[in-house]
């Protein structure tokens, strides 16, 4: 028989770390030092569990699948949770996309098994696959502001944070109509919470599974918009040169398409 080690991962919210560590200690695991991990444990039988700052738990060994199922069995979500994040703030081309992910308890374990990540820490190809899988497990509520719409709103609210305040307020109101008891987290983009008691406002909130899902969905919609109009992502010198060329063209069709069409 092959002795090759299996490797699986899951998203483990940090509030469950102590519970999982206690479980692993009861199974005979002990701690060890491994670079780039927050914590690493082994049972001395070639089974290893690594905890990463991103909230990802990597399990390696012949018993990896069984350990994953046992760990998931420890984790229960008692109520609906909602995470919100955005994409498109730093790119030359494209819309501003705000998304909220609604995660119900019955799908919590399945979503953890997909190991959702902050969209800045995942390759586009993997992101596209995972979002398509997530769409069968969670509800998304999104606002996509095309460049034309964003420019119009900016005339009334000439501050990006105030636009985000408005957009998230609209999404939060929509979510609470259907899920009035939902616990909502918005990834913080300023120093004050503009939503009062309606939502928590947390820096580095992508560590929460529901916010990571929202981050990925927002990026997914942003990338699809760019693909529709055949425009590059990012703000590199090459992208800036593309924008300048479009500005200098006698025919402004491409420029208008990039910055003003819905």
N, C-alpha and C positions, 0 to 999 in steps of 0.2 A: 504494500500500500504506500501511496505517496505520503511523505511527511511534511509537505509544503504547508506553510502557515497561511491561514486566511486573514483578511484584513477588512474590517468594517468600521464605519464611523456613524456618529449621530450627534445632533445638536443637544447639548445638555445645559439647560438654564442653570446659572450659578447657584440659585437658591437650593438646588438639589445636590450640589457637590458633596456636602458633608454626609448626606444620607448614602450616597453611592460609595464614598470612601469607607464608611462604617460597614457597608455590605461587603465590600471587597476584603476588608480586614477580617471579617467573619469567615470569609472563604479561604483564608490563609495567604492572602496577598500581603506584601510588604512594600514600603516606599523605597524608591531608588532615585538617583540623580541622573537626569537626562537633559541635555541642553535644549533650550527653546521651548520647554514645557513648564507649566505652572506646577504640575505634579505628575509623577510617573509611578506605576506600581506593577509588580510582577508576583506570580505565584511560585516562581522557581521551577516551573514546568513548561517554560517557553510560551507562556501566555502573558501578554503585556497590555496595560491600559495607560494611555497618555492623556492628560488633561491640558488643553491649550487655552490661551487667553481669549481666543475668539469664541469660546464656549463649545468648541468641537471636542468630542471624545473619540479617540482613535483606539480601537481594540484589535490586537494582533494575536494570532495563535490558533491552534487546532480547535479551541473551544470558543472562538470569537463570536460566532453566531449565537451560541447558547448564552454566553455572557451578555450579549446585546439584548436578547429577549428578557433575561432576568433583570437587567437594569431598567429596561422600559417598564417592566412590571411593577417597579417601585414608584414610578412617577405617575401621579394622577393630577389632572387639571379639574378644579372644582367648578369653574365658571368660564364664561366666554371672555377671552382676552383679545385686545385689538392693538396692533402696532402700526405706526405711521412713519413714513419717511419719504424723501423726495429724490429726484434725479434731474440733471440738466443745468445745474447752477453754474458750472465752470466751463462749459463747452461753448465754442464759437457759434456753432449751428445747433438747431434743434429747439424743442419745446421745453418748458418747465413742467415736470410731472410730479404730482403729489398723490401718494397712494396710502390707503389704510387696509390692513389685512385683518379679517375677522376669523378667529380660530376658536372652534367649538371643542368642548372636552372630548367628544367621541372620536375626533380625528387627531388628537394631540400626539399620540404615539407614532402614528403614520407620518406626520409632519416632521417629528424629531428624526425619524429614520432617513429622511431625505437630506439631512444635514444642511439646512439653509444657512447662508452666510451673508454678511455684509457684501453688497454688490461690488464694492471696490476691491474685494479680496477673492473674486471668482472670475474665471475666464468666461468670455461671452458665450462660447459654445455650451459650456456646462450650465451657465445661467439660463439659457434658452430652454434646455432640456428640463431643468428642475422647475422652472416656472410653469411649464406645460403640465408637469405632474402635480404641482401644487394647486392648479386651478380646479382639480377634481376633489380637493380636500379642504379648501378654505374659500371664503368669500373676499373679493377685493372691491373696494370703492376707490375710484381714482378721478382726479381732475387733470386733464392735459391742456395746458395753455400754449397754444401755438404762438410763434413770434408775434403775429399780428395781434392776437388777444392779449399777450403779455404787454406789448407796447401800449395798447389802449388802457389797460389797468394801471400801468406805470404812470400814466398822466394824472391819474387820480390818487395813486398811492406811490409816490416816487421813492420807495424804499423796499428792497427785496424782502426784508423780514416782515414788513407789514403786509405784503402780498401773501407770504406764507401764513401769517396769522389768519388772514381772511380765508384762504383756501382750506386750511385745516379746520377752521371753525365750521365751514360749510360741511365738510366731510364728517366731523364729529357729530354735528346735529343730525345728519342723515343716519349715521350708525346708531345713535341713541334712540331714535324713533323705533327701530326694530329690536335693539338690544339695550334696554334702559339700564340694566345692571352691569353692563360690560365694563371691564377695567381697561382703560385706554392709556397707551404710552406713546408719546411723540418724541422722536429723536431731536434733541435740543439743538437749535441753531442760533440762540442768543442767550443772554444771562438771566432773563426773567421768564416766568411761565405766563403766557398770555391767555391761558385757557382756564385758570382758576381751578376749581374742584372737578371740572369735567374730565381732565386728563393730567397725568403726570408728565413732566417735561424733563427728560434725562439725557445727559451727555453720554456718548458711546452706547446708546440704547440698542444698537444693532446686536449686542450680545444676547438680547432677548429674542426668542425664536420668532415671535409674531412681528417684531420690528425688522428682523433680517428678511422675513418673507416680503414685507412691504418694500424694503429696499430693493430686493430683486425684481419685484413686479414693476416698480417705477422705472428701473433701468431697462427692463424688457420693453416697456411701452416707448421709452425714449429711443432705444435702438431701432425698433420697428418703424418709428417715424422717420429717422434718418435714412433707413433703407428705402422707404417709399419715395423719398426725394433724392436718392443717390447722393447723399452728403456725408462728409467724413465726421468722425467723432473727435473729441478732444480740443485742445487749444495749442497744438504744436506750431512751430514756425511754418511747416508745410500747410497746415490748415489755415493759418493766417494769410499765407500767400494766396491760397485759393480764394479766400474772401476778398482780398485786394484785387485779384484778377476779375472777379465777378463785378466788383464796383466799377472797374475801369472799362468794362465792356460797353460798346455803344448800345447794344441790345440788353436791356436790364431784366429780361425774362427770368434768367437764372437767379439773379439777385432777389427779385421780387418773390420768386418761388421759395427761396431759402429763408427769407426773413418775414414774409407777410402772409403767405397762404396758410389756410388752416390745414 
